[in-house]
Amino acid sequence: MSKKSQQGITAKKEENFSEWFTQIVQRCELADLRSNVKGFLIFQPWSVLAMEKMYKILEEILQKKGHKPYWFPTLIPEKNLKKESEHLGGFTPEVFWVTHGGKKKFEEKLALRPTSETIIYPMFGIWIRSYNDLPFKVYQRANVFRYETKATRPFLRSREFHWIERHSAHSTEEDAFNQVKEDMKTTEEFLHDILGIPFIFFKRPEWDKFSGAARTFAADALNPDGKVIQQPSTHMISQKFSRAFDVKFKDKDGKDKYCYITCYGPAISRIFASVIITHGDNKGLKFPWEIAPTQVVIIPIDKKVKQKAEQLKRKIEKIASVEIDYSDKRPGEKFNYWEMKGVPIRIDLGLKDLEKNRITIFRRDLNRKEISVKSKDVKEPIENIVLKRIKEISKEFTKNLIKQADKVFENRVKEAKSIKEINSAIKEGAIVKCNFCSLEKDGEKCAEVIEKEIGAEVRGTKLDERQKPSGKCVICGKEANHIVYIAKSY
Amino acid sequence: MSKKSQQGITAKKEENFSEWFTQIVQRCELADLRSNVKGFLIFQPWSVLAMEKMYKILEEILQKKGHKPYWFPTLIPEKNLKKESEHLGGFTPEVFWVTHGGKKKFEEKLALRPTSETIIYPMFGIWIRSYNDLPFKVYQRANVFRYETKATRPFLRSREFHWIERHSAHSTEEDAFNQVKEDMKTTEEFLHDILGIPFIFFKRPEWDKFSGAARTFAADALNPDGKVIQQPSTHMISQKFSRAFDVKFKDKDGKDKYCYITCYGPAISRIFASVIITHGDNKGLKFPWEIAPTQVVIIPIDKKVKQKAEQLKRKIEKIASVEIDYSDKRPGEKFNYWEMKGVPIRIDLGLKDLEKNRITIFRRDLNRKEISVKSKDVKEPIENIVLKRIKEISKEFTKNLIKQADKVFENRVKEAKSIKEINSAIKEGAIVKCNFCSLEKDGEKCAEVIEKEIGAEVRGTKLDERQKPSGKCVICGKEANHIVYIAKSY
């Protein structure tokens, strides 16, 4: 354990979010920034173990929905990127270029993949023959590279990050759009129901699309500093890329047609940032149950309980990941340490308690101690009573985190009727709902006004928005066609 | 399914190994070589699913042995590589260099990691403080890059491959050597006991070490063409790298000392090649039970058995990965297809059989059909009888593969007393045992003679060799100090 991790978290999340986040990353030993590669992280065991669990869960979801796993090359020839001009334009400024192998200079430089459309879709062109092959759904777990010129921040923005990218080809636009909706569902299942991260899925304005996409849909989560952070996005690539890379199929009518393509890119390392930010408190991390590297920690208060601790561990490890803290620290230090590390359940094993047939459990979801007691008329050993309680808590745990997070989020979505109201709501750290003229090119000027005067962005419209737009656009006063959401971002 | 996979394997493994391997890779849809990045593969679902299982198994083994998972940056500044001159010399010719980010030329070029010593050990220098921190054991799952100038072959040698690298720092040379022995044990557990790959672990000669290592130990598996293929290697890096990267610790005596470092690099994609090669036959692949993407396939012979097939699937999926082949192919085509794909157990579900309370099982380990029958006096449904049988077969399956593979391997290790005998044994595709003068620099000349005259290499000595060297070196006639093994390689 490093010296840093011996200190607790001293910054307050609500007062100095930035410092709080930095302390969490360092003191919980999630990532080390001291390598000499600028903008790159070293991901440490406590984050890697959680992110590996995240990968496993998301890959299972994608496989169940019919996606097959591939590993595509990390290097992509420049000519592939040039085939789709908008995509190239969007990504070129941030491509890392490989120009030499040993001492040999390559005739054509190779891109370190910033994303893999341009290496995957040419293969779609080879693999897909007829309507029978569609939908064709693939994914890969991969590290991707972007030469970010903005300031990097651990997990949130770095020059190498770890994600899954999902790509698919469809025979009709409708089928492709159903895939986009499936991606939104996947995001809901994964980010909200398993990880407890609240977000809104937006249809992005025309001027804020993925390079080369017909339409982009993206999830925004909200940080305590009032800035939104873009989480997974899904894109109707439509037929642009299939024309560029010749992805055709023979339809039932015998005609050759271009496929409709969609893609979706959940960045595991960035989603992990939202896990930290959403649930963490001034004591430290709080892991949702399913991804906690260690789900239960046993603290032996006295040396004499070692045998009991080992017995209990053997029982618990059948239902949860568990470890015993045998370190030399005082019990109080151990309590603080494991609360900081975000372990869901702590079991304090003391001799006096055991003599009274009691075991104390601390649960991090509610930051509360509770005592399991074996009454005299019960034959079961106390371990079994604790085990049952762990099972119960494990089922409530993430639900409690979700409830708390949803409440915070809902309170921060506000409505505004004028630019003045938007301004003051944004200052309070809100996502602001208002009437707006247009998400197409016409609306960009109004968005620029908002950006210039308030420093906030039009994030888009909600697909399942229940309210109807009424009256005028808050900026230009023309008739409002949309209810949009406005927020600050990084 | 592609047209290729509709053809069976036509080449004979024992007659034309190279063509057989190419057909397996293509027709079983393991990898596609048609991307336009030279020397790079697209790994397809059937291999990725197996390799993901391999990762999971090996990571669990390493974690149990006290290694913690990290993700280090893929890019390494050139100056890091320059710090250890031997290492640099060994790897420079095959480094891919990143020179630009967007349009900006970097002041210092960055290497795409060929291996990660030079980015990990500087961090060891930061993280390790005292003897209490030792041993310090880390691993990472990673893709690595080598600009190979030799001909590439799928899984066996390509410019990007997928591996795990394990690194550790120790307080004494003895402790470091125990780690090397642990790596050998890990290799035995993983490659032999789980994957069924026979190999010999060699101490490599002085002239065939990992660049920068004091000593290299490596496993050689044997291909049917009589060539060995190097599998995981473990290296006593000793104190060379700890001096170069300043990896010191305060010992119990209060003195600052350099750590002893070891590393170990099992290449998952290359080990997968040995899985294919060791167990595959002229019908196609044979997967060891634990890593088969699909462990059981159900073939409904008649359309009327669909309900029964689904019932059976639901029962089997609790103990194995299972799918039902509902495709339009004839049963015979399905049989051939799944035998080629190497699925361990096939269940042929026919109406006539079911009426007689019988179910036919085909097991790929023994290439044999057997029939599960429910006799009249048994109350259990036939599905439960099949389920029990699957459980039994799953336990024998890999053992049968191991038995077959070990027998083949043992028969191909031969002894020789002269260069003539070596030559004829090598021509028969053997690994040849003989007396040899020295593994240190003195012996290199004799090794060169063998290479020149026979085209074979001295692979090293076995650590647990039972025989004692006796008499003279087969080449120079000086006193023999070792029993070495000689073989051809790629």
Contacts between the chains, C-beta under 8 A, distances in Angstrom:
chain1	res1	chain2	res2	distance
A	2	B	127	7.2
A	32	B	123	6.8
A	32	B	126	7.8
A	34	B	123	7.3
A	34	B	126	6.0
A	35	B	72	7.4
A	35	B	73	6.0
A	35	B	119	6.3
A	35	B	122	7.2
A	35	B	123	6.5
A	36	B	77	5.8
A	36	B	79	7.9
A	36	B	80	7.1
A	36	B	122	7.1
A	37	B	73	4.7
A	37	B	75	5.5
A	37	B	76	6.9
A	37	B	77	6.2
A	37	B	110	7.1
A	37	B	119	7.3
A	40	B	73	3.8
A	40	B	75	6.5
A	41	B	71	8.0
A	41	B	73	7.2
A	42	B	70	6.4
A	42	B	71	7.3
A	42	B	72	5.6
A	42	B	73	7.0
A	42	B	123	6.4
A	43	B	70	6.3
A	43	B	71	4.0
A	44	B	70	6.2
A	45	B	68	3.9
A	45	B	69	5.5
A	45	B	70	6.5
A	48	B	69	4.4
A	48	B	70	6.1
A	48	B	71	5.8
A	49	B	69	6.4
A	52	B	69	7.0
A	68	B	45	3.9
A	69	B	45	5.5
A	69	B	48	4.4
A	69	B	49	6.4
A	69	B	52	7.0
A	70	B	42	6.4
A	70	B	43	6.3
A	70	B	44	6.3
A	70	B	45	6.5
A	70	B	48	6.1
A	71	B	41	8.0
A	71	B	42	7.3
A	71	B	43	4.0
A	71	B	48	5.8
A	71	B	143	7.9
A	71	B	162	6.8
A	72	B	35	7.4
A	72	B	42	5.6
A	72	B	43	8.0
A	73	B	35	6.0
A	73	B	37	4.6
A	73	B	40	3.8
A	73	B	41	7.3
A	73	B	42	7.0
A	73	B	160	6.0
A	74	B	74	8.0
A	74	B	112	8.0
A	74	B	143	6.2
A	74	B	145	7.4
A	74	B	160	5.8
A	75	B	37	5.5
A	75	B	40	6.5
A	75	B	96	7.5
A	75	B	145	7.9
A	75	B	160	7.2
A	76	B	37	6.9
A	77	B	36	5.8
A	77	B	37	6.2
A	79	B	36	7.9
A	80	B	36	7.1
A	92	B	102	6.6
A	93	B	102	4.4
A	93	B	103	7.4
A	94	B	101	7.4
A	94	B	102	5.8
A	95	B	101	7.6
A	95	B	102	6.3
A	96	B	75	7.5
A	96	B	98	5.1
A	96	B	100	7.3
A	96	B	101	5.5
A	96	B	110	7.9
A	97	B	98	6.6
A	97	B	99	6.5
A	97	B	100	4.1
A	97	B	101	7.6
A	98	B	96	5.1
A	98	B	97	6.6
A	98	B	98	5.4
A	98	B	99	7.7
A	98	B	112	6.6
A	99	B	97	6.5
A	99	B	98	7.7
A	99	B	99	4.7
A	99	B	100	6.8
A	100	B	96	7.3
A	100	B	97	4.2
A	100	B	99	6.8
A	100	B	109	7.8
A	101	B	94	7.4
A	101	B	95	7.6
A	101	B	96	5.5
A	101	B	97	7.6
A	101	B	147	3.4
A	102	B	92	6.6
A	102	B	93	4.3
A	102	B	94	5.9
A	102	B	95	6.3
A	102	B	147	5.4
A	102	B	149	7.8
A	103	B	93	7.3
A	104	B	147	7.7
A	109	B	100	7.8
A	110	B	37	7.1
A	110	B	96	7.9
A	112	B	74	8.0
A	112	B	98	6.6
A	112	B	112	7.6
A	119	B	35	6.3
A	119	B	37	7.3
A	122	B	35	7.2
A	122	B	36	7.1
A	123	B	32	6.8
A	123	B	34	7.3
A	123	B	35	6.5
A	123	B	42	6.4
A	126	B	32	7.8
A	126	B	34	6.0
A	127	B	2	7.2
A	143	B	71	7.9
A	143	B	74	6.2
A	143	B	143	7.5
A	145	B	74	7.4
A	145	B	75	7.9
A	147	B	101	3.4
A	147	B	102	5.3
A	147	B	104	7.7
A	149	B	102	7.8
A	160	B	73	6.0
A	160	B	74	5.8
A	160	B	75	7.3
A	162	B	71	6.8
